[in-house]
Amino acid sequence: MKQKKRMLLLVGILVVLCGAYGGIKAWNNQMKTQKAAKKKAQTVQIIDADDLTKISYKKGNKNMTFVKKNDTWVYEKDKTIKLTQSAVEQITGTVESLTAEQKLDAPDALEDYGLADPAYKVSYETTSGEKGTLDIGNNVGEDYYAKIEEEDTVYTIGSTLVENLQFQLSSFVSLDTVPSISSGNLKKVAVTKNGTTKTYDDEDDLAQLAGGFGTITLTDCADYHVTDKTLGKYGLEIDKRTTATATYKDSSSGKKKTYSVYIGKTDKDGENRYVMPENSKIVYKVSKDVITNMITVSDSDN
């Protein structure tokens, strides 16, 4: 009988504890919801601009401008250069819904915040014709002082926007990709120079050439948009360049494909050769040792 009463008592205590836990959890959830609502209510929207069609920013004598054409962001100075859209959208997305960390109700002189002569100016336009410019001044901790041009209110904003304002075009250009080629899937290499083509399909030769095709990287850009008039600058004129074409088995589809690159002269440092992939307008610099391994075998002439 005593054991039964003890069990009932323990069950009762457990029920009370479970009820208390549930009440505490519900209270915590309610507090979180209230805090989130309070924070949202206190959020100050500096910019609320949907569907940007142009974004321009500058720092000193550096400036970048992107415009949207047919739902695609392009570089205003050369609209033919293919851009990585997500890189531009990191900036436009932040600008479209920029909020403040803090609003200064009684700001001092603009000079005190670096806003008399802003470090950055970010201008935008939307499909509806709305235009605006954000001035960004000194940093304060991890944030920055900012204000809308022609308005008096000073805010602090997070560092995200400033961190995304890249001034190197290479940060936005969509570079060419190189297929995965190795001695295991390389079937043939054809090298054309001075109108003469030499073909390699021997297993030993292909093993050597795969060492070049398997290590080529296209990351060091020399020209983002070469033209027929500027090909000579890189030794890439049709009658002077060397063409290397690899026939390989694609690992995904299992089909035979070809990959061709045009090879020009050595750069001024003597360490690299200028290279342009077929159907591309970008000229890259690639180590001359890698190029040598792509177009020659041990018993052939360079």
N, C-alpha and C positions, 0 to 999 in steps of 0.2 A: 504493500500500500504506500509506504514512504517513498519507494522508488518511483512509483507512478506519479505521486505528487511532485517529486523532484523533476521528472520529465516534463510535466505540464508547466511547471514554473520556468524551466529552460526554454520551452517553446514560446511561452509568453514573452520572455525577455527578448528572444530572437525576433518575434513579430514587432515588438516596440523598436528595436534597433533598426530593423529593415524600414520601418515607417519613418524613423528619424533620418536615416540615410537618404531615403527618397525625398524627404522634405528639404534636406540640405542641398541635394543635387538640383531640385527644382528651383530653389532659391538662387543657387549659383548661376543656373541658366538664365533666370530672370534678370539677374544683375548684369550678366554679359550682354543680354539683349538691350538693356537700358543704356549700358555704356556705349554700345555700338550705335544706338539711335542718337545718343547725346553727341558722340563724335561726328556723326553724319550731319547733325543739325548745326554743329559748329564749323563744318567744312566751308571754306570760302573758295568759291569757284572764280579763278582769275580769268580763264579763257574757256568759253563754251562754244566751240566752232566746229560744226560737223562738215564732212566732205571737203577737206582741203584740196585745192588744186595747185597751190604753189607754196613753197617754203623756202625762205632765204635767210641766211644767218652770216654774221661776220664777226671777226675779232681782229682788231687792228687793220692791217692791209690784207688779211685773209678773208675770203668769202666763198660761200657755196650756195648755189641755187638749183632747186629741183622743181620741175613742173609735171603735172599729170596729163598725159595724152592717151586717150582711149583706155582709161582705167589703169594705165601703167606709168610709173614714175620714171622720168628721164632726166638726164643732166642737161641743164639749159644751154650750156656752152657747146655741147655736142650731143644731140639727141640720138645719135646712132649707137652710142656706147650702151651695151646691155648692163643694167644694174641689178644687184640683188635687192629685190623689192623689200624684203624684211628689214634691211639695213636702213632704208629711208623711212619705213613705217615706224621704226623705233622712235624716230624724232617726231613725225607727224602725229602719231598716237598720243605722245606725251603732251604736245602742244594743244591738240584738240580738246583735251579735258584737264587742263592744268589747274591744280588746286594749290592753295597756300598752306604752309605749315603754321604761319602766324601773320596776323594783320596788325600793322603798327597804327594805332589810332591817332597818335600825335607825333608824327615823324619829325626829325630834326632836318637840317639842311641836306639836300641831296648829296653834297660832297662827302658827308659823313658816311654814306652808304656806297660810295663809288658809283653813284647813279647820275652825277652831273656829266661825267664822261664814261659811259658804261663800258664794261669789259666786253660784253656781248650784246648784239642786237639781233633779235629773231623776229622776222616779219612773215606774215602769212596772208593768203587769200582763199576764199571758199567759192563753191559753185554758185552761191547766191550773191556773190559780189562783195561780201564782207571782207574788210581788210583790218589788220592790226599789227602792232609792233610791240614786242616785249623787250624792255631794257633789263639787263642783268649786271649787277655790280659786284661788290666785294663778297667774299665768303664769310660766313659767321658760323664757326664750327663746321658741321657737315652740310650746312645749308648756304643759300645765297640770297642776297637782297635783290628784289626785282620790283618793277612797276610797269604798268601799261603806259606807253608813251602818250603824252598829252593829258595824263591823269595824275593826280597828286598822291594817291594812296600808295604806300610802300608796304611790301609783303616780304616774307621769307619763303623760299621754295626749296624743295629737296634738290639733291645734286644730280638726279637722274637725267634731266634735260641737258645740263652742261656736259655730263659725261658722254652723252650721245652725239654731241656736236663735233663730228670728225671733219678735219680739213684736208685729209689725204684722199684723193679720188679712189685710190686702191681699196679703201675701206668699204666702198660701195659697188665697185665693178664686179660683175659676175664673170669670173675667170673660166678659161677653158679647162675641161677635164681630160685626164689621160686614162685610157682603158687599162685594165689589169692585164699585163703581158709578161709572161715568164717563159723559161725554156720548155715548160710543160705544155703550153698552148700556142707557142709561136710556130707557124707553119712555113713562112717564107718572108724574105726581106728583099726589096728591090731598091737599089740606090742609083739615082739618075744624076749625072754630073756632066756638064758640057755636051749635052745631047746624047750621051752614052749611058745605057742602063746595065748594071750588073746585078744579077739575081743570086741570092743565097738560099739554098734549101737543104744543104747538108746538115745533118744533126749536130756535128761538132761546131760548124760555123754558126748555126742558130743559137747554140748555147752561149757563144761569145756575144752575139748581137743582143740577145735577151738581157744581158747585163747592162746594156745601155737603155733599151726600151723599158726595162723594168724599174729603172731608177730615175727617169726623167721626171722633173717636177716643174710645173708652170705657175710660178708664184712671183717671180721678179720681173715686173713689167717695165719695158723700155718705151713703149708707145701704145696708148690705149686705142688709137684709131689711125692706123697707117693708111696712106693713100697711094695711088699709082705714082704720084709725083715724089713721095717720100720713101718709097721702097729702096731706092739707091742708097739712102743714108745708112741702111743696115745690110747692104749687099744682098738684098732679096729680090732684085729684078729677075724676071722670068728666065732670061738667058744667062744669068750668073749664079743663081742659087742652086743648092743641092737639094734634091727631094728624096726623102727616105720614107718608104711605104712598107708597113708591116702587115702581113696577112696572119690573122690569129683566130683561134676558136673562142668565141665568147662564152664565158663560164655560166652565164645566166640562160641564154637561149640555146647554146650548143651549136649555133650557126657560125660559119666563117665570115669574118668582117675584116675591113682594112682600116688602117690608121696611118695618115700621112702628115709629115711635117716638112716645112721648107726651112732650109738652113742657110744662114747668111754668113757674113764675115765676123771676125773676132772683134770684141769691143775694145775700147781704148786702154783698158787695164790689162788686156791680154789674157784674162782668166775665163772669159765666157764667149759663147757664140750666140748670135742673134737667131731666134727661132720663131716661126709663125706657123701654127697649125693650119691645115687645109680648111677653107671656108671660115676663117677667122680674120679679124682685122687687128688683133692684138699682137704686138711683138714682145717676146720675152727674152731674157738672158738666161742661158743654160750653161753650166760648166762645160768647157771644151773637152774635158776628159769623158764626160757622159756622152757627148756628141760623137767623139771618136769611137767609143764603144758601140754606138748605134749604127755606124756606117762602115766600119772596117773590121776585118778579122786579122789574126796574127800574120798570115802569109799574104796579105794584100797591101797595096799601096794606099796611103791616105788620099 
